[in-house]
């Protein structure tokens, strides 16, 4: 059984883009793969300056993971700070990382351009990300196309460490492969840009029905009327619908056909999206309410996940330390 690792930063309530672009795939993979899914709490420190908010966000991500369908009997769910050996591995990798590898990392430039402080932590973010990945010997890492470079950096660092301290017959690190997510997993927000909490354009599938419907009705569209024929591919409402239901789903094909004929306004399309969200997340919404009332269960999930992760990571770090002469 192949091993998969992934994680998300705790930036607050997870949204439809997180689900369609990542978590939906995690839920599917857990039946056929050995899954390690973590909350990237150390990475969050590159931007977070509010301890209470960070603690709340970390908890929220775990609740959402479980509500969306991750099963702790199939998936090891853990917090980054509960596996401290990862930061030791980060240092070992830092010692073989050439500066030019960090200089070319696009994520640093992008985030500084958006106003994040140019800290050393932000600059070396890809090394910690590489440590996260290599720490459990995964075969596959699900990422979007915009994250491909991070996997390439991870493979470069693993290969460099292997060159210095391993042998061809006995490498220290396994080089993981990127599992590039389909483009259909990219879901736009209500303004048409990529859905992101930082853009303020996200849709929260756990929102109460009335405010959820009101927010869906704010999705930006063109000015075509009910009797105008419309192009579904160019409509944000349809793109969100297809990203959630899937391009091969008959409901998506039915909605696309309605776009191509007179008689359907954007209000009808938005209502269809509202009903799809309630249908897709009915069980998840109920489960989330139950999870919020059972803090002890969340603690047990994290305890068990950390124990499994620490066992896997300790073996990898011990191997790396011994190879390096420590």
C-alpha positions in Angstrom: 0.0 0.0 0.0 1.5 3.4 -1.0 1.9 6.1 1.6 0.5 9.6 1.1 1.3 12.8 3.0 -0.4 16.1 2.9 -1.4 19.0 5.1 -3.0 22.4 5.3 -2.1 25.6 7.1 -4.6 26.6 9.9 -5.8 29.8 8.4 -9.3 29.5 9.8 -12.5 27.9 8.6 -11.9 25.5 5.7 -14.0 26.4 2.6 -15.3 24.8 -0.6 -12.0 25.4 -2.4 -10.1 23.5 0.3 -12.6 20.6 0.1 -12.7 20.4 -3.7 -9.0 21.0 -4.2 -7.6 18.8 -1.5 -9.8 17.2 1.2 -12.2 15.4 -1.2 -9.2 13.6 -2.6 -7.8 12.7 0.8 -11.1 11.1 1.7 -11.1 9.1 -1.5 -7.4 8.1 -1.1 -7.8 6.9 2.5 -9.5 3.7 1.4 -6.6 2.6 -0.9 -3.5 4.3 0.6 -1.8 4.8 4.0 -2.5 8.4 4.8 -0.7 11.0 6.9 -2.5 14.4 7.0 -1.2 17.1 9.3 -2.0 20.7 10.4 0.9 22.9 9.3 1.0 24.9 12.5 4.7 25.8 12.4 4.2 27.1 8.8 1.4 29.4 10.1 3.9 31.2 12.3 5.4 32.9 9.2 2.3 35.1 9.3 0.4 34.6 12.5 0.9 37.0 15.4 -2.2 36.1 17.5 -1.6 33.0 19.7 -5.3 32.6 20.7 -6.5 32.9 17.1 -3.8 30.4 16.0 -4.9 27.9 18.6 -8.5 28.3 17.6 -7.6 27.9 13.9 -5.6 24.7 14.5 -8.6 23.2 16.3 -10.9 24.3 13.6 -8.9 22.6 10.8 -9.0 19.3 12.7 -12.8 19.5 13.3 -13.2 20.3 9.6 -11.0 17.4 8.5 -13.1 15.0 10.5 -16.4 16.6 9.4 -15.5 16.4 5.7 -14.9 12.6 6.1 -11.3 11.9 7.1 -11.5 8.7 9.2 -8.9 8.5 12.0 -9.0 4.7 11.7 -7.7 5.1 8.1 -5.8 8.4 8.3 -3.2 9.6 10.8 -4.2 13.2 11.6 -1.7 15.2 13.7 -0.4 18.6 14.5 3.0 19.7 13.2 4.1 20.8 16.6 3.3 17.4 18.1 6.1 15.9 16.0 9.2 17.9 17.0 11.7 15.6 15.2 10.5 17.2 11.9 12.2 20.5 12.9 15.4 18.5 13.6 15.1 17.1 10.1 14.6 20.6 8.8 18.0 21.6 10.2 19.7 18.5 8.7 18.3 19.5 5.3 19.2 23.1 5.8 22.9 22.1 6.1 22.9 20.7 2.6 20.6 23.3 1.0 22.4 25.7 -1.4 21.2 29.3 -1.0 20.3 29.6 -4.6 17.7 26.9 -4.2 15.8 29.2 -1.8 16.5 32.3 -3.9 14.5 30.8 -6.8 11.5 29.7 -4.6 8.5 31.6 -6.0 6.4 31.3 -2.9 8.7 33.6 -0.9 8.6 36.3 -3.6 4.8 36.0 -4.0 4.1 36.2 -0.2 6.4 39.2 0.3 4.8 40.9 -2.7 1.5 40.4 -0.9 2.8 42.1 2.2 4.1 39.3 4.5 7.2 40.3 6.5 10.4 39.0 4.8 11.4 36.7 7.7 14.0 34.0 7.7 11.2 31.5 8.4 9.3 32.6 5.3 12.5 32.4 3.3 13.3 28.9 4.4 9.7 27.7 4.4 10.4 25.2 1.5 13.0 23.4 3.7 10.5 22.9 6.5 8.0 21.7 3.9 10.6 19.3 2.6 11.2 18.0 6.1 7.4 17.5 6.6 7.3 15.4 3.4 10.4 13.4 3.8 9.8 12.7 7.5 7.3 9.9 6.9 8.8 8.3 3.8 5.8 9.0 1.6 5.4 7.7 -2.0 3.0 10.4 -3.1 2.2 14.0 -2.2 -1.0 15.5 -3.5 -0.5 19.1 -4.6 -1.9 21.6 -7.0 0.1 22.7 -10.0 1.1 25.9 -8.2 2.8 23.7 -5.5 4.8 21.6 -8.0 8.0 23.6 -7.3 7.9 22.6 -3.6 8.0 18.9 -4.5 10.9 19.6 -6.9 12.8 21.4 -4.1 12.0 18.5 -1.7 13.4 16.0 -4.2 16.4 18.2 -4.8 17.2 18.3 -1.1 16.6 14.6 -0.6 18.9 13.8 -3.6 21.6 16.2 -2.3 21.5 14.6 1.2 21.6 11.1 -0.3 24.6 12.2 -2.4 26.6 13.3 0.6 25.5 10.7 3.2 23.9 7.8 1.4 24.8 5.3 -1.3 23.1 4.3 -4.5 22.2 1.0 -3.0 21.1 2.5 0.3 19.8 6.1 0.0 18.8 8.0 3.2 15.6 9.4 1.8 13.0 8.1 -0.6 12.2 10.7 -3.4 8.5 11.2 -3.3 6.4 11.9 -6.4 3.9 14.7 -6.8 0.3 13.7 -7.3 -0.8 16.7 -9.3 -4.5 17.4 -8.7 -6.9 17.8 -11.6 -7.6 21.3 -12.7 -11.3 20.7 -11.8 -10.2 20.9 -8.2 -9.5 24.6 -8.6 -12.6 26.4 -7.4 -13.2 30.1 -7.9 -14.5 32.3 -5.1 -17.6 34.5 -5.4 -15.6 37.2 -7.2 -14.2 34.8 -9.8 -10.7 34.7 -8.4 -9.2 31.5 -6.9 -11.2 30.9 -3.7 -9.1 32.0 -0.7 -9.8 33.1 2.8 -7.3 35.9 2.4 -9.2 37.2 -0.6 -12.5 37.3 1.4 -14.3 35.4 -1.4 -14.7 32.0 0.1 -17.9 29.9 0.5 -18.2 28.1 3.9 -20.3 24.9 3.4 -20.9 24.9 7.2 -22.6 28.3 7.2 -26.2 28.5 8.3 -28.6 28.1 5.4 -29.9 31.6 5.2 -26.6 33.4 5.2 -25.1 30.7 2.9 -27.8 31.3 0.3 -27.4 35.0 0.6 -23.6 34.7 0.0 -24.2 32.4 -3.0 -26.5 35.0 -4.5 -23.6 37.5 -4.4 -21.5 35.5 -6.9 -20.4 37.8 -9.6 -21.9 37.1 -13.1 -22.3 39.0 -16.4 -25.5 40.9 -17.3 -27.2 38.3 -19.5 -30.9 37.8 -18.9 -33.1 34.8 -18.4 -33.8 34.3 -22.1 -30.1 34.7 -23.2 -28.1 31.7 -24.1 -25.0 31.5 -21.8 -21.6 29.8 -21.9 -21.3 27.6 -18.7 -17.5 27.5 -18.9 -17.3 31.2 -18.5 -19.6 31.5 -15.5 -18.3 31.5 -11.9 -21.4 29.8 -10.6 -21.0 26.9 -13.0 -17.3 26.6 -12.3 -18.0 26.3 -8.5 -20.8 23.8 -9.2 -18.5 21.7 -11.5 -15.6 21.9 -9.1 -17.7 20.5 -6.3 -19.8 18.0 -8.1 -17.2 17.0 -10.6 -17.1 17.4 -14.4 -18.3 13.9 -15.0 -21.3 14.2 -12.7 -24.7 14.1 -14.5 -25.9 17.0 -12.4 -23.0 19.1 -13.9 -23.9 18.1 -17.5 -27.6 18.9 -16.8 -26.8 22.3 -15.5 -24.5 23.0 -18.5 -27.3 22.1 -20.8 -29.7 24.5 -19.1 -27.1 27.3 -19.6 -27.1 26.7 -23.4 -30.9 27.1 -23.7 -33.1 30.2 -23.0 -35.1 30.2 -19.9 -32.5 29.9 -17.1 -31.2 33.0 -15.3 -28.2 33.2 -13.0 -30.5 33.2 -10.0 -31.6 29.7 -11.1 -28.0 28.5 -11.4 -27.2 30.0 -7.9 -30.2 28.2 -6.4 -28.9 24.9 -8.0 -25.5 25.5 -6.4 -27.1 26.2 -3.0 -29.1 23.0 -3.2 -26.0 21.0 -4.3 -24.0 22.3 -1.3 -26.8 21.3 1.1 -27.0 17.9 -0.5 -23.3 17.3 -0.6 -22.6 18.5 2.9 -25.7 17.4 4.8 -24.0 14.7 6.7 -20.8 16.8 7.2 -22.8 19.6 8.7 -24.4 17.3 11.2 -21.1 15.6 12.0 -19.4 18.9 12.6 -22.0 20.0 15.1 -21.4 16.7 17.0 -17.6 17.1 16.9 -17.7 20.6 18.3 -19.6 19.2 21.3 -17.1 16.4 21.9 -13.7 17.9 22.6 -12.4 14.7 24.2 -12.8 12.9 20.9 -10.7 15.5 19.1 -8.0 15.2 21.7 -7.9 11.4 21.3 -7.7 11.6 17.5 -4.7 14.0 17.8 -3.0 11.9 20.4 -3.3 8.8 18.3 -2.2 10.6 15.1 0.8 12.1 16.8 1.9 8.7 18.2 1.7 7.1 14.7 3.5 10.1 13.1 6.2 10.2 15.8 6.9 6.5 15.3 7.4 7.0 11.5 9.4 10.2 11.8 11.7 9.0 14.5 12.8 6.1 12.3 13.6 8.5 9.4 15.4 11.1 11.5 17.4 8.4 13.3 18.5 7.1 9.9 19.4 10.6 8.7 21.4 11.4 11.9 23.4 8.2 11.7 24.1 8.7 8.0 25.4 12.2 8.7 27.7 11.0 11.5 25.6 12.0 14.6 
